Amino acid sequence: MRILVVEDEHKVAKALKEGLEGEHYDVDVAHTGEDAFFRVNTEQFDMILLDLNLPGRSGMEILKTIRKRGVETPVLLLTARDAVEDRVAGLNSGADDYLVKPFAFTELLARIRALLRRGRAAETLHLCIADLDMDLVTRKLTRSGKAIEVTTREFEILEFMLRHQGQVIMRDMMAREVWKESARGTPINNVIDVHIARLRRKIDQDQTVKLIHTVRGVGFMLREGEP
């Protein structure tokens, strides 16, 4: 499970990261509102721990914007504001839960586990676009009801693209999220391009409506019709 900790106080962020990693969570940290907003819109997380008082862009602004854009990732607010109206405002803006600072780490863990259980229960078992359907349980892929054979890596790439359909996916994003490569280089770029070419042949060949598109000089996009 991947968690994004959005906290401008470096000592607090470090303590949260170390504590959560000790519980076997994969933790990323953003110290500013702008960095957090960019990462939420370009990367996939299972949970966001969001401080309200952030430089650049407030936590409340981030929360309202991502909810308007349809991002459904569970958000747990971490706030020093203990007034009832502040907590109500956060929940009404789309937060799933909140904790008032200072809090016990054990309570934070309990809240995280509860929200993650709720998220898994509600998670869809299929991803689709147009007539392309991916079954996440059986790991089967079909287009217009016809089975498409793909490798494990091709399945992972396409799952990532389906979860970000309509968005430009840069090569460094794919290298980081699918290959788990922190540094992008020419060799991994070539590998990505080869895999995309194979997927395009399997999915779009002989199809009137193309789904996988190259955004020249930027990356790729999965969408119905031309981007």
N, C-alpha and C positions, 0 to 999 in steps of 0.2 A: 504494500500500500504506500502510495506516494503522497506526502503532505507538503504543502507550501506554507512556511511560517513567514508572515508579513509583520515585521517588528523593527522599528527604527533604533531601539536601544540595543546596541551590539552585545552587551553582556547578557541581557535577557534572551536575545535571539540565540546566542551560543549555548546557553543553558538549556533552552527548549530543544534545540537541535541534538545536543548530546544525550539528553534524557529520552527523547523519542527514538533516536537511533539505538539506544540501549534496549528499547522495546521492539527492535527489529523493523521500524518504519524507515522508509526511504525519505529523507528530509532535504528540502531545498529552502533557502532563505532569501527574502527580498527585504532590503532596508528602506526603500522609498516607495511611495505610492505609484510613481511612474514605472518603476521596475516591476512591481507587483502586477500592475495593470497589463503591461506588455506580456509578462509570462503567463498570466491566466488566459490571455487571448491567443497564445501561440503554443502552449504546452498543455499536457493533460495531467491533472491531479485528482486524487481521490478525496482530498479534504483540504480546506484552506483555513488556517488560523490567522485571523485578521485583526490587527490592532486598529483602533479608530483614529488615533492621533499620529498622522504620518506627514512627513515633509513632501511638498509637491502636489500630491493628490490625496485627499482624505480617504480613510477606510470606508466611510459612509458613501462617498462619491463612487468609489470602486464597486462597492456592493450594489448600489442602485443601477449602475451602468451595465455590469455583467448580467444582472437579472433581466434587464430590458433586452439584452442581446440573446437571451435564452440559455445562458450558462447555468446548469443545474447542480454544479459541484457543491457539496455540503460546505457551509461556511459557519465557523464558530468564532464569534466575536470575542476579542480579549480587550477589555476596556477598564480604564480607571474611573469612568463615569458611572456612579452607582445610583443616580437618580432614576426613578421609575420611568419618567418620560423618555430618558435616553435609551433605556433598555427596550421600551415599547417601540421607539422610533427605529431601532436596529432590527427588531423582529418584523416590523411592518415593511421594512425596506428589503426583506428577503433573507435575513440571517436565519439559520436553523437553530441556533442556540447561542448562549453568551456566558462568559465568566467575568466576574469583576476582579480586578487586580487589588491586592495580591491574592493568589489562589493556591490551593494545594495541588501538587503535581498529580497525586493519585486521583483527584477529582477530574482534572483535565483528561487523564487517560480514560476514565469512565465515560466522560462525555464524548470523547472521540470514538470509542468502541461502540457506543450506542448509535451515533450518527452513521458510522460505517456499516453497521448491521442494517440500519434502515435503508441506506443507499443500495446495498447489495440486493436487498429484497425487492427493490423497485427497479433494478437495472433490467433493461431490455435484453432478451436473449437473441435478438436479431438486429442486424444493421443492414440498411438497404438504401439504394438510390435507383430511381427509375425501375427497371426490371431486374436489377442485380440484387441478390439477396445473400447475406452471410449469416449462417447459423453458428453462434458462438459456442453452443453446447456440443453439437456433432462436428463442428469445424468443417462444414460443407459449404460450398459456394456454387450458386446457380445463377444463370441469366436466362430469362424467359423460360424458367423451369428446367433448363438443360444444365447438367452438372459440368463444372469446370474444375479440372485437376490443377492444383497449385502446390508448390513446395511450402514448407513451414515458414520460411523467410518471406515468401511472396504473400502468404496469408497474413503475416504480421504487418507487412507494409500496407496491404490493402485495408486491414482493420484500422490502422492509424489514419489512412486517408479517408475512410468512411466516417470516422469520428471527427474529422475536420473537413468534411465535404463543404465545398463552396469557399474554402479559404486557400490562400496561396501557401504551399508547403515548401519551405526552403530546404536545400540539401543538408545544411547543418542541423536543422530541426530533425530531419529523418535520421541522420547519423547519430544524433544524441538520443532520440527516443526509441528507435528500432534497433540500431546496432550498439547503443550504449557507448558510443565514442564521444569523448569530451572535446577532442580536437579534430577539426575537419581538415582533410588534406586531399590532394588529387587522387590518390589510390581509392579512397572510400567514395569519392565522387563518381569515379568510373564504375565502381561496383553498383552504386545506387542506380546509375543510368542504365546499366545492363539489366537489372531487375525490373525497372520500370518498363523498359522495352519489351521484356518477356511478358509482363502483365498486360501491357497494351495489346500484344498479339493475341493473348488468350481471351481477353475480355471484349476488345473492340473490333477485332478482325471480322469482316463481313457484316458488321452491324451498322445500320443507318445512323443511329444516335451514338456518338462517341462520348465516353465518360472520363477518360484519362487525358489530360491536356498538359502540354508544356507551356509554361509562362517564360518566354524567352529571357534569358539573363537573370532569372530569379529562382525558378523552381518548377513545381508542378501543382495541378489543381484537379480535384475530382468533382465533376459537376455534370449535369445533364445538358448537353449542347455546348457551344463555344463559350469560353469565359469572356 
